[in-house]
Amino acid sequence: MKDQRMRLVLLTCLALFSLPAAAQTHRAGVFDYYVLALSWSPTWCALEGDARHAAQCESSADTGWVLHGLWPQYHRGWPQDCTSAHAPPTRGMTRAMADIMGNAGLAWHQWNKHGVCSGLPAAGYYALSRAAYDRLNRPDVFRKLSKPVRLPAKVVEDAFLKANPGLEPDMLTITCRAGRIQEARLCLSRDLAPVPCGADVVRDCSLRDALFDPIR
């Protein structure tokens, strides 16, 4: 019984000591750099969007690389779901982001999870996200595909590096999901200059035959 009480006291103390650190990791505006995440829309459509009858998955949408989000990041780990002093975005703000994000729902979700940690008001966060998206050259070669191909993820990375002089391999990573090319993620400073990614971000997909669908 005595051992159980001591164990309970120890666990309680550990929990109390951990609270300040946990709170600090979720302070709005406290982070080291951004991750700009671009999703290959045909992959998202094949895995999720088609089942949702998403507008961005229709052939008339002509959607390729879309903005998944601009994420505040630590050198190791990331904040999310911070308490923000700013008002949430209006429906007009989220609808205005649909042209590069695919839909207003994603814009709303990204604000609630990541934008609140930027320390910016919603309009400022969306404006910065759009600026980051516009600054990155998205390789034209992928828009020319007429049928699905299988390729190493490094081919996609090399295409981004070629299209964006000044980028280095440790500033960009390509991710896969369910055997498909999923995203390109670029690491940026607060003023959107490319910077090296943290060790937990720069983990390239190792597949040599990842499926890459063409734009619909």
N, CA and C atoms as a LAMMPS dump frame, in Angstrom:
ITEM: TIMESTEP
0
ITEM: NUMBER OF ATOMS
648
ITEM: BOX BOUNDS ff ff ff
-5.0000000000000000e+02 5.0000000000000000e+02
-5.0000000000000000e+02 5.0000000000000000e+02
-5.0000000000000000e+02 5.0000000000000000e+02
ITEM: ATOMS id mol type element x y z
1 1 1 N 0.831 -1.198 0
2 1 2 C 0 0 0
3 1 3 C 0.869 1.253 0
4 2 1 N 1.925 1.224 0.822
5 2 2 C 2.822 2.38 0.902
6 2 3 C 3.488 2.634 -0.442
7 3 1 N 3.912 1.548 -1.111
8 3 2 C 4.547 1.695 -2.426
9 3 3 C 3.583 2.289 -3.438
10 4 1 N 2.326 1.894 -3.356
11 4 2 C 1.338 2.421 -4.287
12 4 3 C 1.125 3.918 -4.072
13 5 1 N 1.106 4.326 -2.784
14 5 2 C 0.927 5.753 -2.496
15 5 3 C 2.11 6.565 -3.003
16 6 1 N 3.317 6.029 -2.804
17 6 2 C 4.514 6.731 -3.27
18 6 3 C 4.501 6.858 -4.792
19 7 1 N 4.071 5.793 -5.451
20 7 2 C 4.008 5.81 -6.91
21 7 3 C 3 6.852 -7.388
22 8 1 N 1.86 6.955 -6.695
23 8 2 C 0.835 7.925 -7.046
24 8 3 C 1.345 9.349 -6.85
25 9 1 N 2.051 9.586 -5.748
26 9 2 C 2.621 10.913 -5.489
27 9 3 C 3.627 11.283 -6.565
28 10 1 N 4.464 10.312 -6.94
29 10 2 C 5.483 10.561 -7.962
30 10 3 C 4.843 10.903 -9.296
31 11 1 N 3.826 10.158 -9.701
32 11 2 C 3.153 10.419 -10.965
33 11 3 C 2.476 11.785 -10.955
34 12 1 N 1.897 12.151 -9.818
35 12 2 C 1.249 13.459 -9.709
36 12 3 C 2.259 14.584 -9.857
37 13 1 N 3.423 14.422 -9.226
38 13 2 C 4.47 15.439 -9.318
39 13 3 C 4.976 15.583 -10.747
40 14 1 N 5.17 14.443 -11.407
41 14 2 C 5.634 14.491 -12.792
42 14 3 C 4.627 15.199 -13.691
43 15 1 N 3.356 14.946 -13.455
44 15 2 C 2.319 15.599 -14.256
45 15 3 C 2.315 17.1 -14.038
46 16 1 N 2.484 17.518 -12.782
47 16 2 C 2.494 18.949 -12.484
48 16 3 C 3.692 19.64 -13.091
49 17 1 N 4.855 19.002 -13.012
50 17 2 C 6.059 19.595 -13.58
51 17 3 C 5.981 19.704 -15.101
52 18 1 N 5.226 18.812 -15.723
53 18 2 C 5.146 18.811 -17.189
54 18 3 C 4.185 19.855 -17.725
55 19 1 N 3.298 20.393 -16.898
56 19 2 C 2.301 21.337 -17.382
57 19 3 C 2.878 22.611 -17.982
58 20 1 N 3.841 23.274 -17.337
59 20 2 C 4.363 24.497 -17.95
60 20 3 C 4.977 24.25 -19.315
61 21 1 N 5.707 23.151 -19.479
62 21 2 C 6.341 22.858 -20.762
63 21 3 C 5.291 22.613 -21.832
64 22 1 N 4.238 21.871 -21.47
65 22 2 C 3.188 21.586 -22.44
66 22 3 C 2.495 22.867 -22.872
67 23 1 N 2.229 23.761 -21.892
68 23 2 C 1.57 25.014 -22.219
69 23 3 C 2.441 25.856 -23.136
70 24 1 N 3.739 25.852 -22.885
71 24 2 C 4.642 26.677 -23.663
72 24 3 C 4.689 26.226 -25.121
73 25 1 N 4.562 24.943 -25.376
74 25 2 C 4.642 24.459 -26.751
75 25 3 C 3.416 24.863 -27.57
76 26 1 N 2.4 25.433 -26.915
77 26 2 C 1.198 25.814 -27.635
78 26 3 C 0.941 27.319 -27.546
79 27 1 N 1.99 28.106 -27.415
80 27 2 C 1.851 29.561 -27.391
81 27 3 C 1.857 30.119 -28.801
82 28 1 N 0.847 30.874 -29.125
83 28 2 C 0.751 31.465 -30.459
84 28 3 C 1.946 32.371 -30.723
85 29 1 N 2.519 32.239 -31.905
86 29 2 C 3.636 33.082 -32.309
87 29 3 C 4.997 32.595 -31.88
88 30 1 N 5.049 31.509 -31.104
89 30 2 C 6.322 30.974 -30.621
90 30 3 C 6.664 29.728 -31.444
91 31 1 N 7.529 29.894 -32.436
92 31 2 C 7.95 28.784 -33.278
93 31 3 C 9.221 29.2 -34.016
94 32 1 N 9.836 28.258 -34.735
95 32 2 C 11.137 28.516 -35.357
96 32 3 C 11.066 28.79 -36.856
97 33 1 N 10.197 28.106 -37.568
98 33 2 C 10.088 28.299 -39.018
99 33 3 C 8.756 27.742 -39.494
100 34 1 N 8.482 27.904 -40.778
101 34 2 C 7.255 27.382 -41.372
102 34 3 C 7.554 26.171 -42.26
103 35 1 N 6.565 25.309 -42.391
104 35 2 C 6.564 24.278 -43.424
105 35 3 C 5.415 24.59 -44.374
106 36 1 N 5.758 24.783 -45.633
107 36 2 C 4.755 24.968 -46.679
108 36 3 C 4.481 23.598 -47.291
109 37 1 N 3.268 23.107 -47.129
110 37 2 C 2.905 21.776 -47.618
111 37 3 C 2.003 21.89 -48.838
112 38 1 N 2.442 21.291 -49.944
113 38 2 C 1.654 21.235 -51.177
114 38 3 C 1.253 19.792 -51.444
115 39 1 N -0.028 19.562 -51.633
116 39 2 C -0.525 18.219 -51.914
117 39 3 C -0.746 18.042 -53.412
118 40 1 N -0.422 16.834 -53.909
119 40 2 C -0.738 16.519 -55.296
120 40 3 C -2.206 16.106 -55.329
121 41 1 N -3.045 16.938 -55.908
122 41 2 C -4.49 16.758 -55.831
123 41 3 C -4.965 15.397 -56.337
124 42 1 N -4.434 14.862 -57.455
125 42 2 C -4.893 13.541 -57.902
126 42 3 C -4.696 12.436 -56.858
127 43 1 N -3.649 12.548 -56.037
128 43 2 C -3.453 11.558 -54.971
129 43 3 C -4.536 11.694 -53.917
130 44 1 N -4.781 12.931 -53.466
131 44 2 C -5.822 13.136 -52.455
132 44 3 C -7.184 12.697 -52.983
133 45 1 N -7.443 12.977 -54.245
134 45 2 C -8.724 12.59 -54.824
135 45 3 C -8.88 11.068 -54.847
136 46 1 N -7.818 10.365 -55.233
137 46 2 C -7.885 8.905 -55.305
138 46 3 C -8.098 8.284 -53.927
139 47 1 N -7.486 8.875 -52.901
140 47 2 C -7.543 8.286 -51.565
141 47 3 C -8.715 8.785 -50.73
142 48 1 N -9.158 10.022 -50.967
143 48 2 C -10.22 10.594 -50.135
144 48 3 C -11.262 11.388 -50.922
145 49 1 N -10.785 12.253 -51.801
146 49 2 C -11.671 13.227 -52.432
147 49 3 C -12.789 12.642 -53.262
148 50 1 N -12.496 11.564 -54.011
149 50 2 C -13.534 10.966 -54.853
150 50 3 C -14.71 10.475 -54.012
151 51 1 N -14.404 9.879 -52.87
152 51 2 C -15.467 9.375 -51.995
153 51 3 C -16.314 10.511 -51.431
154 52 1 N -15.726 11.706 -51.35
155 52 2 C -16.453 12.874 -50.837
156 52 3 C -17.131 13.667 -51.961
157 53 1 N -16.91 13.231 -53.19
158 53 2 C -17.429 13.962 -54.352
159 53 3 C -16.936 15.404 -54.342
160 54 1 N -15.66 15.576 -54.04
161 54 2 C -15.059 16.902 -53.924
162 54 3 C -14.976 17.579 -55.287
163 55 1 N -15.274 18.863 -55.302
164 55 2 C -15.269 19.622 -56.551
165 55 3 C -13.885 19.652 -57.186
166 56 1 N -12.832 19.67 -56.365
167 56 2 C -11.486 19.761 -56.921
168 56 3 C -11.075 18.479 -57.648
169 57 1 N -11.862 17.421 -57.509
170 57 2 C -11.545 16.155 -58.156
171 57 3 C -12.248 15.989 -59.502
172 58 1 N -13.084 16.942 -59.866
173 58 2 C -13.735 16.892 -61.172
174 58 3 C -12.734 17.25 -62.26
175 59 1 N -12.903 16.667 -63.428
176 59 2 C -11.951 16.89 -64.511
177 59 3 C -11.874 18.36 -64.914
178 60 1 N -12.97 19.079 -64.75
179 60 2 C -12.978 20.494 -65.122
180 60 3 C -12.153 21.352 -64.169
181 61 1 N -11.806 20.804 -62.996
182 61 2 C -11.052 21.586 -62.006
183 61 3 C -9.601 21.784 -62.414
184 62 1 N -9.03 20.813 -63.142
185 62 2 C -7.655 20.923 -63.631
186 62 3 C -6.69 21.212 -62.478
187 63 1 N -6.819 20.436 -61.403
188 63 2 C -6.084 20.726 -60.174
189 63 3 C -4.85 19.846 -60.022
190 64 1 N -3.684 20.475 -59.805
191 64 2 C -2.435 19.762 -59.588
192 64 3 C -1.942 19.929 -58.158
193 65 1 N -0.883 20.716 -57.981
194 65 2 C -0.366 20.975 -56.634
195 65 3 C -1.242 22.012 -55.948
196 66 1 N -1.834 21.661 -54.834
197 66 2 C -2.669 22.583 -54.072
198 66 3 C -2.039 22.833 -52.709
199 67 1 N -2.37 23.976 -52.142
200 67 2 C -1.845 24.328 -50.824
201 67 3 C -2.555 23.514 -49.754
202 68 1 N -1.809 22.671 -49.071
203 68 2 C -2.364 21.965 -47.918
204 68 3 C -2.351 22.884 -46.71
205 69 1 N -1.212 23.539 -46.487
206 69 2 C -1.168 24.466 -45.365
207 69 3 C 0.201 25.088 -45.18
208 70 1 N 0.244 26.11 -44.342
209 70 2 C 1.48 26.748 -43.904
210 70 3 C 1.553 26.524 -42.408
211 71 1 N 2.522 25.7 -41.985
212 71 2 C 2.525 25.197 -40.611
213 71 3 C 3.674 25.769 -39.791
214 72 1 N 3.394 26.477 -38.693
215 72 2 C 4.459 26.844 -37.759
216 72 3 C 5.135 25.59 -37.222
217 73 1 N 6.451 25.643 -37.128
218 73 2 C 7.221 24.441 -36.795
219 73 3 C 8.334 24.785 -35.815
220 74 1 N 8.638 23.877 -34.902
221 74 2 C 9.848 23.976 -34.086
222 74 3 C 10.984 23.244 -34.808
223 75 1 N 12.193 23.428 -34.333
224 75 2 C 13.29 22.638 -34.893
225 75 3 C 13.051 21.151 -34.649
226 76 1 N 12.273 20.845 -33.635
227 76 2 C 11.821 19.466 -33.41
228 76 3 C 10.389 19.541 -32.894
229 77 1 N 9.472 19.004 -33.687
230 77 2 C 8.068 19.059 -33.303
231 77 3 C 7.385 20.321 -33.813
232 78 1 N 6.14 20.519 -33.387
233 78 2 C 5.372 21.656 -33.87
234 78 3 C 4.25 21.989 -32.894
235 79 1 N 3.845 23.263 -32.878
236 79 2 C 2.667 23.639 -32.081
237 79 3 C 1.408 23.444 -32.911
238 80 1 N 0.297 23.265 -32.249
239 80 2 C -0.985 23.216 -32.944
240 80 3 C -2.09 23.518 -31.944
241 81 1 N -3.241 23.927 -32.47
242 81 2 C -4.416 24.207 -31.645
243 81 3 C -4.113 25.22 -30.543
244 82 1 N -3.343 26.254 -30.878
245 82 2 C -3.006 27.286 -29.899
246 82 3 C -4.231 28.146 -29.58
247 83 1 N -4.144 28.864 -28.462
248 83 2 C -5.159 29.857 -28.139
249 83 3 C -4.781 31.159 -28.821
250 84 1 N -5.633 31.642 -29.706
251 84 2 C -5.341 32.85 -30.469
252 84 3 C -6.152 34.027 -29.945
253 85 1 N -5.522 35.192 -29.925
254 85 2 C -6.225 36.412 -29.519
255 85 3 C -7.039 36.999 -30.662
256 86 1 N -6.888 36.41 -31.862
257 86 2 C -7.542 36.953 -33.044
258 86 3 C -8.854 36.232 -33.343
259 87 1 N -9.742 36.958 -33.993
260 87 2 C -11.034 36.38 -34.375
261 87 3 C -10.834 35.328 -35.456
262 88 1 N -11.68 34.318 -35.507
263 88 2 C -11.58 33.304 -36.57
264 88 3 C -11.915 33.918 -37.925
265 89 1 N -11.522 33.256 -38.992
266 89 2 C -11.806 33.796 -40.326
267 89 3 C -13.292 33.793 -40.636
268 90 1 N -13.684 34.705 -41.481
269 90 2 C -15.059 34.725 -41.966
270 90 3 C -15.223 33.691 -43.079
271 91 1 N -16.446 33.413 -43.442
272 91 2 C -16.685 32.481 -44.54
273 91 3 C -16.129 33.031 -45.843
274 92 1 N -16.174 34.337 -45.984
275 92 2 C -15.618 34.945 -47.185
276 92 3 C -14.123 34.718 -47.295
277 93 1 N -13.422 34.796 -46.153
278 93 2 C -11.97 34.561 -46.146
279 93 3 C -11.646 33.134 -46.562
280 94 1 N -12.373 32.173 -46.014
281 94 2 C -12.067 30.771 -46.344
282 94 3 C -12.445 30.448 -47.787
283 95 1 N -13.558 31.012 -48.263
284 95 2 C -13.941 30.783 -49.67
285 95 3 C -12.889 31.356 -50.614
286 96 1 N -12.294 32.467 -50.222
287 96 2 C -11.303 33.113 -51.085
288 96 3 C -10.033 32.284 -51.232
289 97 1 N -9.805 31.327 -50.332
290 97 2 C -8.613 30.482 -50.396
291 97 3 C -8.849 29.206 -51.198
292 98 1 N -10.096 28.96 -51.604
293 98 2 C -10.423 27.701 -52.274
294 98 3 C -9.712 27.547 -53.611
295 99 1 N -9.329 28.657 -54.253
296 99 2 C -8.693 28.54 -55.565
297 99 3 C -7.336 27.873 -55.497
298 100 1 N -6.646 27.999 -54.35
299 100 2 C -5.34 27.351 -54.213
300 100 3 C -5.351 26.21 -53.203
301 101 1 N -6.442 26.081 -52.425
302 101 2 C -6.514 25.024 -51.415
303 101 3 C -7.523 23.943 -51.772
304 102 1 N -8.265 24.156 -52.826
305 102 2 C -9.225 23.139 -53.246
306 102 3 C -10.615 23.359 -52.709
307 103 1 N -10.718 23.752 -51.44
308 103 2 C -12.031 23.995 -50.853
309 103 3 C -11.906 24.851 -49.604
310 104 1 N -12.995 25.507 -49.255
311 104 2 C -13.002 26.408 -48.102
312 104 3 C -12.861 25.643 -46.784
313 105 1 N -13.353 24.408 -46.755
314 105 2 C -13.262 23.62 -45.53
315 105 3 C -11.83 23.395 -45.09
316 106 1 N -10.934 23.139 -46.049
317 106 2 C -9.529 22.946 -45.699
318 106 3 C -8.933 24.239 -45.156
319 107 1 N -9.298 25.37 -45.755
320 107 2 C -8.794 26.65 -45.267
321 107 3 C -9.206 26.883 -43.823
322 108 1 N -10.442 26.549 -43.492
323 108 2 C -10.929 26.692 -42.112
324 108 3 C -10.161 25.762 -41.17
325 109 1 N -9.989 24.522 -41.583
326 109 2 C -9.281 23.545 -40.753
327 109 3 C -7.841 23.977 -40.506
328 110 1 N -7.171 24.474 -41.543
329 110 2 C -5.776 24.884 -41.385
330 110 3 C -5.637 26.063 -40.439
331 111 1 N -6.581 26.975 -40.474
332 111 2 C -6.532 28.08 -39.509
333 111 3 C -6.687 27.551 -38.082
334 112 1 N -7.668 26.696 -37.866
335 112 2 C -7.948 26.202 -36.513
336 112 3 C -6.814 25.383 -35.941
337 113 1 N -6.101 24.661 -36.788
338 113 2 C -5.037 23.796 -36.29
339 113 3 C -3.68 24.477 -36.291
340 114 1 N -3.366 25.214 -37.363
341 114 2 C -2.031 25.778 -37.518
342 114 3 C -2.003 27.303 -37.519
343 115 1 N -2.974 27.926 -38.174
344 115 2 C -2.964 29.377 -38.263
345 115 3 C -3.021 30.058 -36.915
346 116 1 N -3.753 29.473 -35.976
347 116 2 C -3.854 30.066 -34.64
348 116 3 C -2.507 30.1 -33.928
349 117 1 N -1.567 29.266 -34.363
350 117 2 C -0.246 29.233 -33.736
351 117 3 C 0.732 30.206 -34.383
352 118 1 N 0.331 30.838 -35.497
353 118 2 C 1.226 31.765 -36.193
354 118 3 C 1.359 33.098 -35.469
355 119 1 N 0.373 33.437 -34.636
356 119 2 C 0.354 34.737 -33.989
357 119 3 C -0.241 35.82 -34.869
358 120 1 N -0.631 35.453 -36.1
359 120 2 C -1.184 36.411 -37.057
360 120 3 C -2.712 36.401 -37.005
361 121 1 N -3.349 37.503 -37.406
362 121 2 C -4.795 37.447 -37.613
363 121 3 C -5.101 36.562 -38.811
364 122 1 N -6.324 36.119 -38.929
365 122 2 C -6.689 35.179 -39.992
366 122 3 C -6.357 35.724 -41.377
367 123 1 N -6.695 36.988 -41.624
368 123 2 C -6.424 37.571 -42.936
369 123 3 C -4.931 37.588 -43.225
370 124 1 N -4.125 37.904 -42.21
371 124 2 C -2.673 37.928 -42.38
372 124 3 C -2.101 36.545 -42.62
373 125 1 N -2.649 35.548 -41.925
374 125 2 C -2.179 34.168 -42.1
375 125 3 C -2.49 33.671 -43.501
376 126 1 N -3.69 33.94 -43.984
377 126 2 C -4.043 33.512 -45.336
378 126 3 C -3.223 34.253 -46.395
379 127 1 N -2.976 35.536 -46.155
380 127 2 C -2.171 36.304 -47.113
381 127 3 C -0.747 35.763 -47.169
382 128 1 N -0.19 35.415 -46.014
383 128 2 C 1.165 34.859 -45.98
384 128 3 C 1.193 33.484 -46.643
385 129 1 N 0.164 32.693 -46.421
386 129 2 C 0.071 31.368 -47.042
387 129 3 C 0.03 31.492 -48.56
388 130 1 N -0.75 32.429 -49.053
389 130 2 C -0.847 32.627 -50.501
390 130 3 C 0.482 33.121 -51.068
391 131 1 N 1.144 34.023 -50.351
392 131 2 C 2.43 34.531 -50.818
393 131 3 C 3.46 33.412 -50.903
394 132 1 N 3.475 32.526 -49.893
395 132 2 C 4.413 31.4 -49.903
396 132 3 C 4.121 30.466 -51.073
397 133 1 N 2.855 30.204 -51.323
398 133 2 C 2.443 29.338 -52.434
399 133 3 C 2.852 29.949 -53.773
400 134 1 N 2.637 31.243 -53.919
401 134 2 C 2.937 31.915 -55.186
402 134 3 C 4.433 32.003 -55.463
403 135 1 N 5.242 32.063 -54.414
404 135 2 C 6.689 32.2 -54.601
405 135 3 C 7.345 30.914 -55.072
406 136 1 N 6.731 29.791 -54.777
407 136 2 C 7.332 28.512 -55.136
408 136 3 C 6.937 28.138 -56.561
409 137 1 N 7.925 27.903 -57.397
410 137 2 C 7.654 27.445 -58.761
411 137 3 C 7.291 25.967 -58.736
412 138 1 N 6.125 25.654 -59.241
413 138 2 C 5.675 24.261 -59.298
414 138 3 C 6.03 23.705 -60.666
415 139 1 N 6.816 22.631 -60.715
416 139 2 C 7.348 22.129 -61.997
417 139 3 C 6.254 21.859 -63.026
418 140 1 N 6.459 22.385 -64.234
419 140 2 C 5.476 22.2 -65.306
420 140 3 C 5.417 20.754 -65.795
421 141 1 N 6.496 20.009 -65.611
422 141 2 C 6.577 18.67 -66.19
423 141 3 C 5.435 17.772 -65.725
424 142 1 N 4.972 17.968 -64.496
425 142 2 C 3.938 17.083 -63.971
426 142 3 C 2.566 17.376 -64.578
427 143 1 N 2.382 18.564 -65.102
428 143 2 C 1.115 18.899 -65.755
429 143 3 C 1.021 18.264 -67.136
430 144 1 N 2.139 17.775 -67.641
431 144 2 C 2.172 17.209 -69
432 144 3 C 1.92 15.712 -69.025
433 145 1 N 1.807 15.099 -67.841
434 145 2 C 1.551 13.658 -67.805
435 145 3 C 0.185 13.345 -68.398
436 146 1 N 0.144 12.282 -69.196
437 146 2 C -1.127 11.864 -69.796
438 146 3 C -1.634 10.542 -69.222
439 147 1 N -0.782 9.861 -68.464
440 147 2 C -1.182 8.601 -67.858
441 147 3 C -0.382 8.398 -66.568
442 148 1 N -0.858 7.522 -65.678
443 148 2 C -0.141 7.278 -64.43
444 148 3 C 1.259 6.727 -64.686
445 149 1 N 2.203 7.124 -63.845
446 149 2 C 3.575 6.618 -63.94
447 149 3 C 4.035 6.191 -62.548
448 150 1 N 5.061 5.368 -62.53
449 150 2 C 5.701 4.993 -61.268
450 150 3 C 7.13 5.524 -61.301
451 151 1 N 7.524 6.168 -60.222
452 151 2 C 8.836 6.804 -60.201
453 151 3 C 9.342 6.926 -58.772
454 152 1 N 10.647 7.092 -58.598
455 152 2 C 11.192 7.353 -57.264
456 152 3 C 10.786 8.747 -56.806
457 153 1 N 10.561 8.903 -55.519
458 153 2 C 10.197 10.215 -54.984
459 153 3 C 11.275 11.246 -55.277
460 154 1 N 12.525 10.79 -55.424
461 154 2 C 13.625 11.717 -55.688
462 154 3 C 13.446 12.44 -57.025
463 155 1 N 12.756 11.821 -57.968
464 155 2 C 12.504 12.476 -59.251
465 155 3 C 11.646 13.721 -59.042
466 156 1 N 10.666 13.611 -58.164
467 156 2 C 9.804 14.752 -57.861
468 156 3 C 10.607 15.835 -57.143
469 157 1 N 11.424 15.431 -56.191
470 157 2 C 12.259 16.395 -55.471
471 157 3 C 13.201 17.116 -56.432
472 158 1 N 13.836 16.37 -57.301
473 158 2 C 14.784 16.978 -58.254
474 158 3 C 14.078 17.982 -59.159
475 159 1 N 12.836 17.695 -59.525
476 159 2 C 12.087 18.616 -60.383
477 159 3 C 11.817 19.935 -59.666
478 160 1 N 11.489 19.858 -58.384
479 160 2 C 11.276 21.078 -57.609
480 160 3 C 12.582 21.859 -57.436
481 161 1 N 13.668 21.155 -57.199
482 161 2 C 14.957 21.825 -57.035
483 161 3 C 15.371 22.522 -58.329
484 162 1 N 15.128 21.886 -59.457
485 162 2 C 15.482 22.476 -60.748
486 162 3 C 14.63 23.706 -61.04
487 163 1 N 13.354 23.651 -60.658
488 163 2 C 12.441 24.762 -60.925
489 163 3 C 12.634 25.93 -59.964
490 164 1 N 13.371 25.694 -58.874
491 164 2 C 13.551 26.731 -57.856
492 164 3 C 15.032 26.865 -57.506
493 165 1 N 15.808 27.56 -58.333
494 165 2 C 17.227 27.763 -58.039
495 165 3 C 17.395 28.416 -56.662
496 166 1 N 18.341 27.922 -55.912
497 166 2 C 18.54 28.419 -54.555
498 166 3 C 18.033 27.457 -53.507
499 167 1 N 17.132 26.562 -53.892
500 167 2 C 16.694 25.513 -52.969
501 167 3 C 17.769 24.449 -52.86
502 168 1 N 17.946 23.916 -51.662
503 168 2 C 18.864 22.813 -51.424
504 168 3 C 18.058 21.59 -50.985
505 169 1 N 18.611 20.388 -51.176
506 169 2 C 17.857 19.175 -50.829
507 169 3 C 17.365 19.129 -49.384
508 170 1 N 18.105 19.756 -48.452
509 170 2 C 17.673 19.698 -47.052
510 170 3 C 16.602 20.734 -46.725
511 171 1 N 16.143 21.482 -47.725
512 171 2 C 15.076 22.465 -47.533
513 171 3 C 13.734 21.956 -48.032
514 172 1 N 13.718 20.765 -48.597
515 172 2 C 12.522 20.234 -49.249
516 172 3 C 12.433 18.742 -48.996
517 173 1 N 11.225 18.255 -48.796
518 173 2 C 11.038 16.815 -48.664
519 173 3 C 9.78 16.4 -49.422
520 174 1 N 9.803 15.193 -49.951
521 174 2 C 8.654 14.63 -50.671
522 174 3 C 8.105 13.473 -49.848
523 175 1 N 6.807 13.478 -49.617
524 175 2 C 6.19 12.421 -48.82
525 175 3 C 5.333 11.519 -49.695
526 176 1 N 5.102 10.312 -49.208
527 176 2 C 4.246 9.345 -49.892
528 176 3 C 3.152 8.868 -48.945
529 177 1 N 2.099 8.381 -49.541
530 177 2 C 1.004 7.797 -48.764
531 177 3 C 0.36 6.709 -49.596
532 178 1 N 0.197 5.543 -49.001
533 178 2 C -0.454 4.409 -49.68
534 178 3 C 0.206 4.101 -51.014
535 179 1 N 1.539 4.205 -51.063
536 179 2 C 2.275 3.874 -52.276
537 179 3 C 2.231 4.942 -53.351
538 180 1 N 1.747 6.137 -53.02
539 180 2 C 1.619 7.223 -53.988
540 180 3 C 2.414 8.451 -53.54
541 181 1 N 2.835 9.269 -54.501
542 181 2 C 3.408 10.568 -54.172
543 181 3 C 2.31 11.408 -53.541
544 182 1 N 2.565 11.941 -52.354
545 182 2 C 1.527 12.662 -51.623
546 182 3 C 1.765 14.173 -51.615
547 183 1 N 2.919 14.602 -51.057
548 183 2 C 3.126 16.034 -50.858
549 183 3 C 4.569 16.448 -51.128
550 184 1 N 4.734 17.734 -51.414
551 184 2 C 6.031 18.406 -51.404
552 184 3 C 5.989 19.389 -50.245
553 185 1 N 6.988 19.337 -49.369
554 185 2 C 7.016 20.203 -48.191
555 185 3 C 8.313 21.003 -48.176
556 186 1 N 8.154 22.312 -48.152
557 186 2 C 9.279 23.237 -48.2
558 186 3 C 9.39 23.961 -46.868
559 187 1 N 10.606 24.108 -46.366
560 187 2 C 10.825 24.791 -45.101
561 187 3 C 11.213 26.242 -45.352
562 188 1 N 10.535 27.155 -44.634
563 188 2 C 10.678 28.585 -44.867
564 188 3 C 10.862 29.341 -43.551
565 189 1 N 11.613 30.433 -43.624
566 189 2 C 11.731 31.324 -42.48
567 189 3 C 10.435 32.112 -42.316
568 190 1 N 10.351 32.935 -41.284
569 190 2 C 9.151 33.739 -41.069
570 190 3 C 8.912 34.726 -42.209
571 191 1 N 9.995 35.134 -42.898
572 191 2 C 9.819 36.03 -44.042
573 191 3 C 9.847 35.265 -45.364
574 192 1 N 9.615 33.955 -45.291
575 192 2 C 9.417 33.067 -46.444
576 192 3 C 10.683 32.785 -47.245
577 193 1 N 11.842 32.946 -46.651
578 193 2 C 13.083 32.535 -47.302
579 193 3 C 13.307 31.049 -47.034
580 194 1 N 13.727 30.257 -48.034
581 194 2 C 13.98 28.829 -47.803
582 194 3 C 15.064 28.617 -46.742
583 195 1 N 14.822 27.666 -45.843
584 195 2 C 15.769 27.334 -44.774
585 195 3 C 15.856 25.816 -44.646
586 196 1 N 16.931 25.286 -44.052
587 196 2 C 17.001 23.839 -43.828
588 196 3 C 15.874 23.368 -42.912
589 197 1 N 15.344 22.211 -43.209
590 197 2 C 14.283 21.614 -42.401
591 197 3 C 14.858 20.954 -41.156
592 198 1 N 14.029 20.827 -40.134
593 198 2 C 14.412 20.074 -38.957
594 198 3 C 14.495 18.592 -39.281
595 199 1 N 15.173 17.851 -38.42
596 199 2 C 15.399 16.421 -38.673
597 199 3 C 14.097 15.637 -38.751
598 200 1 N 13.049 16.103 -38.059
599 200 2 C 11.797 15.359 -38.071
600 200 3 C 10.923 15.708 -39.272
601 201 1 N 11.354 16.661 -40.092
602 201 2 C 10.61 17.038 -41.294
603 201 3 C 11.258 16.483 -42.544
604 202 1 N 12.586 16.598 -42.621
605 202 2 C 13.279 16.223 -43.856
606 202 3 C 13.493 14.705 -43.899
607 203 1 N 12.382 14.009 -44.093
608 203 2 C 12.397 12.545 -44.198
609 203 3 C 11.72 12.166 -45.503
610 204 1 N 12.516 12.06 -46.533
611 204 2 C 11.968 11.801 -47.862
612 204 3 C 11.346 10.418 -47.963
613 205 1 N 10.332 10.314 -48.792
614 205 2 C 9.767 9.015 -49.146
615 205 3 C 10.862 8.176 -49.8
616 206 1 N 10.992 6.942 -49.381
617 206 2 C 12.055 6.076 -49.895
618 206 3 C 11.584 5.164 -51.026
619 207 1 N 10.322 5.266 -51.423
620 207 2 C 9.805 4.399 -52.487
621 207 3 C 10.496 4.684 -53.813
622 208 1 N 10.783 3.645 -54.545
623 208 2 C 11.396 3.795 -55.87
624 208 3 C 10.373 3.62 -56.987
625 209 1 N 9.144 3.237 -56.614
626 209 2 C 8.107 3.035 -57.627
627 209 3 C 6.78 3.624 -57.159
628 210 1 N 6.83 4.831 -56.606
629 210 2 C 5.617 5.479 -56.116
630 210 3 C 4.7 5.824 -57.3
631 211 1 N 3.431 5.63 -57.117
632 211 2 C 2.45 5.935 -58.162
633 211 3 C 2.196 7.437 -58.219
634 212 1 N 2.21 7.966 -59.436
635 212 2 C 1.973 9.394 -59.652
636 212 3 C 0.924 9.533 -60.746
637 213 1 N -0.281 9.92 -60.345
638 213 2 C -1.385 10.05 -61.296
639 213 3 C -1.319 11.401 -62.012
640 214 1 N -1.776 11.463 -63.257
641 214 2 C -1.822 12.75 -63.957
642 214 3 C -2.985 13.612 -63.474
643 215 1 N -2.926 14.887 -63.8
644 215 2 C -4.033 15.782 -63.529
645 215 3 C -5.24 15.323 -64.349
646 216 1 N -6.4 15.392 -63.756
647 216 2 C -7.604 14.898 -64.432
648 216 3 C -8.114 15.898 -65.479
